[in-house]
C-alpha cells in the first residue's frame, strides 16, 4: 500500500519537528528551554474561558452552521474596523484556526500552474499549500536592511503573466517585520495593476510595538481581491482552542463554505462562543500581553546583541527575534541548521534555524519570546555560555 503522491509535495513546519526532539530530551530528564514554538505562555483570558465553559454547560455541543455562528461572524466583522477594514458577517468564514483558512484560501484561488509570490524567509506553510493547490511558489526576498519590510520593487520584478496570488504576512513570522503605509499602498497598487489575489496573513496583527494596527485590505479597491487570514491563537492566547477565520469578498463566501463543509463541517460550537467573548469583552488582556511581550523583546534583543558574533534587530511586531548569527557561523564553520541542532543537544535550548523559513533565512536563528521571562533569561545565559565555548575553525 502507498499514500497518494500528492502528499509527497506537502512541506512541514520545523517548529513541530524541533518540539518533538525537545520533548525527547525532556523525557530523558533534561530541562529544555523552549524558544522554538510560537505559543504564548499566558493563559487564555478568564472571561473567555468562562464563556467557553458556560457554552458547554448550556449544551452548545452540537454542529454549528458551516460558515460560523452569525454572532461570531458579526463580531469578527466589527472587530476589523480597528484596522480600517469595512466588512460584514457575510464576508467572514470561521475555521478551526488560521491555518485551515490558509489551506482553504489556497485551494479556493490557485489554479494549476499559477505562480504564487511567497515571502522568503517566510512561514513554510505558504509554499506548501500553494504547491498542494497546484501552484508554483515564487519567493520574494525580505531584507534585513529594510527591517524585513516587503520590498515592492523586488516583488514587482518577480511578477509574470502567470502570477496570480501575492501572499503577505504582516507582522511577519519569522522576522517581526511590518510594512509602512507607503509600502502597503504600493503593494495594493501592484496587486491591482496585475490583477492579483492578495492573501494577507494577519495572525500577529494585534501584536505590534509601534502603536499601529493596519491592513492592506483597508485600502481602496482591495476588499474585492483580498482574503484576510486571522485567528485567536496569538493575540488571545488561544492556541489550543483552534479558532480562526477568513475575510473575503461576499461572493467567495459561498464556495468557501462548500469547501469547509467538505473538509471541516464546522468549527466547535462552544469554542465559537468563547471567540465572541474574546472580541466583545474587555481588551485589556491583549494590551497587557503586548506590554509583557515588549519587555521580553527588549531583554532578548539586548542580550543577543551582547553575544560575540550575533547581531539582532528590534522587531516591530509578532513575538520573534531573527538574529543574524553569521559571525558565529564564520568563526565555528557551522551552518545555522547545525548550530540550532547543537544548541538543543548540548545546551538544551530549542530554537529554529533561519533556513526552516526558506533559503532566505540562512545565517539566522529564530527565537520566540512568547514564553516565560525567566526562561528567556536562562536561555540567554545558556546561549552566551555555549556559543563562547565553541571552538573556532583554524
Ligand atoms: N500564520 C502564521 C504566520 C503563523 O505563525 C501561524 C502559527 O504559528 C499561523 C498562521 C497559524 O495559526 P493558528 O494557530 O490560528 O492556526
Boltz pocket constraint, residues with backbone or C-beta under 6 A from the ligand:
constraints:
  - pocket:
      binder: B
      contacts: [[A, 38], [A, 96], [A, 97], [A, 98], [A, 99], [A, 100], [A, 123], [A, 169], [A, 171], [A, 173], [A, 201], [A, 203], [A, 230], [A, 231], [A, 232], [A, 233], [A, 239], [A, 243], [A, 244]]
      max_distance: 6.0
